[in-house]
Amino acid sequence: MPAKSQDQQKAAGAALSAKRGETKVSSLKGASKSMHDSMTEKELEELASTKRKGKPEHVNKKD
C-alpha cells in the first residue's frame, strides 16, 4: 500500500525507526505513534519506501 502523501510517508518512516529501536517510542506523536501501535514492520516499510515525487505534501481526510 503506497503512501498517499509526503506527510504519511514521513510518519511511517518515524514509526518504522521506533519499531526497529533506532529512536525512542516516546518521541513519536500523532499519526506516527498510532502507526507504530497498529501496523507491522512490513506494512510500515511499504509506506515509508514510497517515492515522494508527485505526492501532495498533505491530504485532508474525507468527511
C-alpha positions as CSV (number, residue, x, y, z in Angstrom):
1,M,0.0,0.0,0.0
2,P,1.8,3.2,-1.1
3,A,1.6,6.4,0.9
4,K,-0.9,8.9,-0.3
5,S,1.1,12.0,0.8
6,Q,4.5,13.1,1.8
7,D,3.3,13.6,5.4
8,Q,2.1,10.0,5.6
9,Q,5.4,8.7,4.2
10,K,7.4,10.7,6.8
11,A,5.2,9.5,9.7
12,A,5.6,5.9,8.6
13,G,9.4,6.4,8.5
14,A,9.4,7.7,12.0
15,A,7.2,4.8,13.3
16,L,9.4,2.3,11.5
17,S,12.5,3.8,13.1
18,A,10.9,3.4,16.5
19,K,9.7,-0.1,15.8
20,R,13.3,-1.1,14.9
21,G,14.7,0.5,18.1
22,E,16.6,3.3,16.3
23,T,14.6,6.1,18.0
24,K,12.6,6.2,21.2
25,V,8.9,5.4,21.0
26,S,8.3,8.2,23.5
27,S,9.4,10.7,20.8
28,L,6.5,9.7,18.5
29,K,3.5,12.0,18.2
30,G,0.2,11.9,16.4
31,A,0.0,9.7,13.3
32,S,3.4,8.2,13.7
33,K,2.5,7.0,17.2
34,S,-0.7,5.4,16.1
35,M,1.1,3.8,13.1
36,H,3.7,2.3,15.4
37,D,1.0,0.8,17.6
38,S,-1.3,-0.6,14.9
39,M,1.0,-1.6,12.0
40,T,3.6,-4.3,11.4
41,E,7.2,-3.5,10.5
42,K,6.5,-4.8,6.9
43,E,3.5,-2.5,6.5
44,L,5.5,0.4,7.7
45,E,8.3,-0.4,5.3
46,E,5.9,-0.4,2.4
47,L,4.6,3.1,3.4
48,A,8.0,4.5,4.2
49,S,9.6,3.3,0.9
50,T,7.0,5.2,-1.2
51,K,8.6,7.7,-3.5
52,R,7.7,11.3,-2.7
53,K,7.9,12.6,-6.2
54,G,4.4,13.6,-7.4
55,K,2.8,13.2,-4.0
56,P,1.0,16.1,-2.3
57,E,2.5,17.3,0.9
58,H,-0.7,16.7,2.8
59,V,-4.1,15.1,2.1
60,N,-7.2,16.0,4.1
61,K,-9.5,13.3,5.4
62,K,-12.7,12.9,3.6
63,D,-15.8,13.6,5.7
